[in-house]
Amino acid sequence: MELVLLYLGLCLAVGVFAHVSRDRSGLGWFLLALAVSPLIAAIWIAILKPLAPREPVPFDQFRAAEQERLARIQANLQQHSGR
């Protein structure tokens, strides 16, 4: 029973490390460590570089890009429908 708790604790530690230090999916790395091995997953996540931070897109830029995309789709539909 203690070994199971130790194994789960190590898997949890890998998930927390992946989320906090590497900005990766903590749940995904927890599940990977659970399926493979906490040691292998820990080595793997330690080798990986942190993800580059994503910059948020301003709402007005997003909205303009979305409107352009919708206009292209509508033009394409009109072209193919013969209107």
KAQUI-V83094 format. One record per residue. SS is DSSP state (helix for helix, strand for strand, loop for the rest). PHI is phi as a letter, one per 30 degrees, with the letter a starting at -180 (999 if undefined). Layout:
BEGIN
SS&PHI + SS&PHI
END
This chain:
BEGIN
loop&999 + helix&d + helix&d + helix&d + helix&d + helix&d + helix&d + helix&d + helix&d + helix&d + helix&d + helix&d + helix&d + helix&d + helix&d + helix&d + helix&d + helix&d + helix&d + helix&d + helix&d + helix&c + loop&h + loop&c + loop&d + helix&d + helix&d + helix&d + helix&d + helix&d + helix&d + helix&d + helix&d + helix&d + helix&d + loop&c + loop&a + helix&d + helix&d + helix&d + helix&d + helix&d + helix&d + helix&d + helix&d + helix&d + helix&d + loop&d + loop&d + loop&d + loop&d + loop&d + loop&d + loop&d + loop&c + loop&d + loop&d + loop&e + helix&d + helix&d + helix&d + helix&d + helix&d + helix&d + helix&d + helix&d + helix&d + helix&d + helix&d + helix&d + helix&d + helix&d + helix&d + helix&d + helix&d + helix&d + helix&d + helix&d + helix&d + helix&d + helix&c + loop&i + loop&d
END
